[in-house]
Amino acid sequence: MTASKHWSRRDFLQCAAATAAGACNRKSALGFLAGMQAAATEAATPDYRALVCIFLAGGNDGFNVLVPTDTGPYQTYKASRGNLAFASDNLLNLNPTPSGQNYAVSSRAPGLQNLYNNGQLAFLANVGTLVQPTTKTDYQANVHLPPQLFSHNDQSDQGMSCELDALEKIGWGGRMADLLTNLNGTSRLPLGVSIAGNNLFQVGNSTVPYYMSPGGVNNFYVTSGGLQDPRTKAFNKMLGLTLTNGRLLEREFAKSVKSSIDLSQTLITALANSSSGTGIWPGSSIAQQLQMVARVISVRQTFGIKRQVFYVVQGGYDTHDDQIQRHGNLISELSQAMAAFHGAMDELGVGNDVTSFTLSDFGRTLTSNGDGTDHAWGNVQWVAGGSVVGGDVYGTFPDQTLDGPDDSGYGRLIPTTSIEQYGATLARWFGASDTQLETIFPHLSRFDTANLGFMA
Amino acid sequence: MKSLTCHQVAAKTLRLGTLLGILLPGIALADLPADCYDPMATPVYPSTAEIPSVTPQPTAVRFLNMATFGAMPRDVNHLSKMTLPEWINEQYRMDASCHLAALNQTQNNNQRENRMEIWFRHAVTAPDQLRQRVAFALSEIFVVSDVGSGIPTNAMAVYYDILVRNAFGNFRDILERVTLSPAMGRYLSMLHNQKANRKLGIRADENYAREVMQLFTIGLVQLSPSGVPLLQGGNTIPTYSQTDVENSAKTLTGWSFGNSWSFFDGDDWRIGMKPFEGYHDRTLKTILDNIVIPEKGLAAADLKILLDTLFNHPNVGPFIGRRLIQRLVTSNPSPDYIRRVARKFDDNGKGVRGDMKAVIKAVLLDPEALEGTRANVNFGKLREPLLVLTHLWRAFDGHSADGTIRYYYPDSSIGQAPLSAPSVFNFFRPDFAPSGTIKNRGFFAPEFQLVNDANNTRFYNELFGLINWRYKGNPYTNPFDILININNLKTRARSPTDLVAYLNLILTGNKLPADVKTVLINYVRSIAYISYPEKGVNRALEALYLVMSSPHYLIQR
């Protein structure tokens, strides 16, 4: 049931020592080696690293993306999921994990299967918002639980901020940007770039992301005559007066417009030379967003930027009904889009420098409400990219028995890994120090490890 | 037999109230919703005697920007002859213009483009402006969306009309009609929600049960009458638990289309859902504060207990009051303002709870609404993109050559379309605050959730095109273009001061600061009055765009 592991140097040495006896998985050891090599290379050259947050809005049913296929766990899965359970012909097998467990992904996700079997993708088994390590007894006694469990906006806010109780939340992507933006020197492009509009994840205390659409950046007609154009002058003068004398809402609105205008021209010029590789990109919204991310990454040197956090969204996961069809279509789109994206990253030569990861509002009930599922808690997430120690399932895969030790009711699983541990593992790879991790993830010290080991 | 009756009733009159009366004999209904006015008929605007001005013009403009889809000269003149309460009462007496009736007169009532056109035509031209404006506000609270939901277009219009017809009714009726509408039923999956079935391994769907509490009535935490969260030992107090959600979900089982013969049958989006007792959970259910729904209750009787319980919860007044204030008046109402509105929700003065007429008056006539920044320095809100366009077309009589307003794809051109929010959380949340000073000072600015670099560019450019390329007299337009009439502006353009003064009045109610006006006047003066294709056109268009794109206009105060 347990596949928890934290790949450390010591693990590697033990593993290497045991290899002769065949007691250790070769792949993981190689992954660790590759990671060391990558680190050595990057220390020598100006490095670049990007994180791409793929937010699955509505609450993805992760336990119908990753399915255990060993007999015992599969029987439990089948019993708990009722009419939503996948039969084996609706599943694509994954290579066994290093510790010998067997899993499969939904048959709609061949792209995820490939990335996993190529060692470029890892799953996290049961991640969720947690104040501290939490047991079923804690849940029943209602102690130290995140507020407003099972509510969309509250749970996605908590997952994006890791500030469970704070009234005024900022995002952990934003805090990362606050602390690491100095690595980007004088770059005019903010560390955060959102292709999917406003989001809490990227909002920091002192940094805000740049927002662009999947289609790119457009000029402002009003100022297109150039700075010396009388209209531009009048427009800028009015905006300037608002910035100094306006009331709060007017001032903040003017600030946003001014910054949009200032950056748009820079971006347009830079993106004219961008590339998203030679592969074919699907037409779905999530693929278009990821293609835009690829284009921005391809011109990173124009901005002299070293660290970037991107945000894209795939909506529609609140599958209270018609789940098999709707969820299957979404996962299929996502799987294709992620395959295209990571293919392009390899082609652009940044395969090891770019890591994508999923977040979602919450997991969904294992039980069916007829033809769909309701809001739950712990969930499966996944990370992909060349620096991921892939082909493995991290964290503790939960006991899916209804009313079992991990079930808070109707198959709402109590998370065994905190989103903060998940985020911290990514943030450490991104360049955050131990001290910075404690700032970015306020509850991190309450958990047994800050590094889940899935990043080389 | 029953089903046939329903069908006939619906086909004839579409009167949901009558239908509910048949289906739910146990539920006492208040007034029937307003009758539908034929929106294709020539609008008849009430005439007023030639009496001296009662309401000053800037006051009228400010007020109409809150109570309608944007001030326009005709309405300003009309309102100036009466007091604000008189204007509201006049609006209360008007017939409702309904969207489905108008949609049915288009070539295809199931084409989304036609629904958009009908919405804009109502927003821009319907005489029952207050009703339409409140309905739009309600559509951003009781959110149903055609994004990803598969709800047919004509069903969206049926839903919108529930809000139009009940905007001046009782909140309890709105709640019930929304709950039983098949559009909401599909959107939040109460339609075909069935009791637990061990053999199938299924249980009741919690979607509507949760959102009706969290978003439509009581919210997450206990509130004081002024909308401030109550605290116990420093912590907020939840209004409901997960168990309450589960039990409410059971209560809400057993509803299907109003014309269905069996539970999974049916397809009539025009009438309310009807119960199938075989699919209703008849066990004993305990909800909020130990309200017991006894076992063996019928679906309708159980629903009545649940909705009555929610409706009578002390949170509803401040919760819904704050949302209506935010939609119509200001993003950060003072607790006192919320309390005054909540008090009217609790009792309209005649012992009636939930009287929307009393609530709307309380929202629009509150001293804080009328005094603006003089009463509350943080008064104001960002105009929604849709409301900027409707204002443009109202103030300058924008329409296509045949009188329609074919603005088919507002979602892609301005990022917002009626009944097309990305989720039940609307385009923006009541508690959204953009990072920076607004958030740091603990204020909210919901509409800022639509403000970002990509949207700023899109919106500024769309507005630029709608003004600079779409005016009557421009030789380069086609008959479907929505053209504004700038005759008024062209005449005034001879004097830049007059032109700016007029725009300042009709758009902002004289809220442009003096230094901003000076910049504008100087710029307008620098443009030649004699211009192609007619005198004054360039001055008019430049000035109009610069006012409407300025933060002093876009922040409405």
Interface residues (C-beta under 8 A of the other chain):
Chain A: A57 G58 R81 G82 N83 P147 Q148 L149 F150 S151 H152 N153 D154 L167 E168 I170 G174 S194 G197 N198 V203 G204 N205 V208 Y210 Y211 M212 S213 V217 N218 N219 F220 Y221 V222 P230 R231 K233 A234 F235 K237 M238 L239 L241 T242 N245 G246 R247 L248 L249 E250 R251 E252 F253 A254 K255 S256 V257 S259 S260 L263 S264 G315 G316 D318 H320 D321 T367 S368 N369 G370 G372 D374 H375 G409 Y410
Chain B: G148 L188 S189 H192 N193 Q194 L200 G201 I202 R203 A204 D205 E206 N207 R210 Q214 L220 T236 P238 Q242 V245 E246 A249 S331 T373 V377 N378 G380 K381 L382 P422 S423 V424 F425 R429 A433 P434 S435 G436 T437 I438 K439 N440 R441 G442 F443 A445 F448 Q449 L450 V451 N452 D453 A454 N455 N456 T457 R458 Y460 N461 F464 G465 P513 D515 V516 V519 L520 N522 Y523 S526 I527 E542 Y545 L546 S549 S550 P551 H552 L554 I555 R557
